[in-house]
Amino acid sequence: MEFLESKAVQYDLFVNEKGWRELPDFIISREGKQINTASDLWYLPYAIDTSSSKLDFSKIPNENLKWVLKSFIIEQIERVSTHAGLQHFQDIWGKFFRKNIEIINSAYGIEETLISVVENAINLGRTEQNLWALYRPIQWYLYGAEHYPELGFSTAYASILETMSIPGNPKGEAVRMEDPDSGPLNHSLEFPLLIQALKKDQSQEFEHLQQKAAVALSIAYGRNPANLTYLRHSDLVNLSPESDEPVYVLKIPRIKKRLLNPRDDYIEEFLNPIFAVYIYDLIKANNKTNAVLYHEGKKIPNPQPIFLNTKGNEAGILSGDYENAYNFSSSMITSLIKGFVRRHNIISPLTKELMHVTARRLRYTLATGLAAEGISKAALARILDHTDTQHVHVYFELAGKIVIQLDKAIAKGFAQYLSYFSGHIIDSSNDAVNGDNPEKYLVFKGDNIEDEIEDIGVCGESSICHLDPPFSCYLCPKFQPYRHADHEYVLESLLNSRSERLEKYENARLGIQLDEVIFAVAQVVEACKKEYV
């Protein structure tokens, strides 16, 4: 087949003689955004992910294949969405072109070469068991064979590809495998560490406020980072502003529903006042920042996103999508969450390394926790903003497995990483705050009637305590346990109670509720033992 060396020749032959659609200088995406397609470099109005919102067709030296790819991507952007165009380009480049540019560029028979490239990708996909990742690239080949067979696409080979069964993306596989780096966080050993760090964090630095808001919202809702990038100040509403007990609602954009605009539809969710504080703190900091962006000498209006990108969203600005010029990208939300973990040096007791936390892992964690508590499939699908229940089954499969097996050795081993106990160990009541007040003395009694009552320490709280002694005492910073007390007995009793609950009620959540206390007691046992040595 004769190669066409220039665009001028292409236009003359393909457009004038064959009546093919000329590649336009501008297109309008399905979302109604204008995109400049005059050159080989396209800036997409895709503010969610600025790192990949640029399509560089110059990487493809074969003008014929470039023509077909551009035509295909234009169709995806105009008919489906900007996101679809972006995903198709990335998958086609990654599976067919990235490692085959030299082969394709030097080929004498492009049709045979292109078939070889596709076959090699299919064989590799089968070997690596990710054949599903070839769905979009194969759709491009079929498109080329249907519309532009003259440019190197075999219609005979395309008919073979059409009969090929390509499996879907294995949704939920990371959840099902309980992967320590990509599945849900362990509800007993890892997730509480994140909550602890969030509660203790008092920093008012701007980036730290952003980190806390990103972690809080990801814990509360389990949404994808893209949902958070489109949030604005006005989306957080207090339904009872005159009340001492505020009721907060957050309007979350439903970005996954193929809307023309991500903010065309919302789902209203109640927000726990504890989490709402982090959002209000960030909004106040945003208002003090006074970020102003300009393009071509003109000021770009600030629509007040909750996650304010003071440097500007490159994809939004370059593509003229000024409504989202101040938005974070999805990757920036992920960076906030990872930055929070690094700043607090949260070490996973399972991997003994810095805990790997992403918005997706927090989504899995929320879902498995709710499934363990007995939520219905329909309710969980609504919370995760799924249109049906087919994608939530995996969380219920895992619900009964999220409780770890605990004995004294395991509890003591993990306790050193968890640091649930934050009180002060004392030798006697003479050393304690409230040591002269017998009403503040704390005792522990086992579940059996014949069990002896044990003096375990003194409460240092000056006001009335609303905790549930003695269980929650070990988690209280005001608790002052006796060094000589038999905390080992307390630990054994709690472990027995945990086992009985799990066996009797078959409810994973009932076991998890005791775990923090168990680890705190184990920490006290080990601390007392070390001080005696």
C-alpha positions, 0 to 999 in steps of 0.5 A: 500500500502506498504511504502518504507523506503529507497532510496536504496529500491526505486531504486531497485524496481522502477528503476530496476524492473519497468524501471522508470527513475533514478533520476540523480545527475545532470540535464541540464535546458532548459536554458543550466545550470547545476543543482546538484540534488544529494541531497534533496537541489537543488540550481537553477540558478535563479538569479532573486529571490535569496530568493526562488531559493532553493528547499528543498525536505527534507521538504517532509518526504514521500519518495514516494511523494518526488520521484514523486515531484522530477521527475515532477520538473525535467521535468519542468526544462528540458522541460519548464524553471527553472522558471517553476520548481521553480513556480511549487515547490512553489505552490505544497508545499504551497497548498498541503504540508505545512499544511498537513505534519503531516497528510500525514506522519502518514497516513496508506492509502496514496491514500485516504489521498492524495485525501483528501488533494487535496479536502480540497485545492479545497474547500478552493480555492473556498471559498477564490475565488482563485481556479486558484492558484491550477492549478500547484498543480493539474497538479502534481497530474495528472502527478503522476496518469499517471506515478506513480499510484503505489505511491498513485495517484488514476487514477479514481480521476485523471479522475475527476480532468481532467474534473474540470474547473480551472479559469485563474489568474485574470489578471488586478484585482488590476488595475480594483479595484483601490486598494489603496495599489496594483492598480495604483498610483493616478495620481493626489495625489500620483504619483506626490509626487514620481516625486517630491522626485526624482527631489529633491534627490541630494544624491550621496550615492551608495544605494541612487543612486541605489534607484533613478535608480530603481524608474526612470526606473520603472516610465519610462518603467513600466517593471517587476523588473526581467527586471532590474536585467539583465541590463548592462552598455553596454545596455545604448547607446547615439546615438548622443554623439557629440550633445548637445542634446543626444538621449539615447536608453536602450536595455531591456532584454525580460525576459518573452519570454521563452528564453533560456537566458534572454539576448538573445533578447532585446527591444530597448526603447528611454530613456528621458535624465532626467531619463538617468542621474540617470543611468549614475550616477549609472554606474559611482558609479559602476565603482568606487566600484571595486566589486570582487567576488570569488568562490573556490579561483577563481575570478568571472568576472564582466559583469557590471550589472547596478544594481551591487550586491556587496555581490554577487547573492547567487543563481548564485554563488551556482548554478555555474551561474557565468554570473549572479553572480553580479546581483540583485534579483527581491526582491532587486529591490523592496526593493530599490523602497520601501527604496526610499519611506521610505527615503523621507517619502512619505505619501499617501494623500489617506491612510494617511500612507507611500505610498506603491510603487512597480514596479508593481504599477508603471507599472499599473500607466504608463499604465493607464496614457497612456490609458488616453492620448489616446494611441492605444491598440497596442502601449500600448501592445508594450510599456508593451512588451506584445505579443498581446492586450488581457492584456491591455484592463483593462487599457482602462476600467480604463482610464476614471476613474483616474481623482478624483472629485475636489472641493474647500474643497477637494483641500484644504484638500489634499493640506497639503499632497502635498506641491506643493507650495515652494515659499515665501509669502510676504506682499507687493512688498517691501518685494519681490525680483524684487519688484522694477520691475513692469514687474515682477508683476503677475496678474490673470484673469479669463476665463470670460471677465467681470472677474477682473484682480487680482494682485497675487504676484511677480516673483523672477526670475532674468533671462527670465522666460519660464514658463506659468504665472500665472498658473505655477507660483504657482509651482515655488519656485521663486514665491512670492504671496501676502498675501492679494491677492484673491487666493481663486478666483484663486482656484475657477477659476481653478476648474471651468476651470478643470470641463469645460475641462473634460466635453468638451473634455472627456479627463482625461489627460486634467483634471490631467494637472491642478491638480498640480496647483490647489493643489498649489493654495489651499496650498497658500490659506490655508497658507495665512489664517493661517498667518492671524489667 
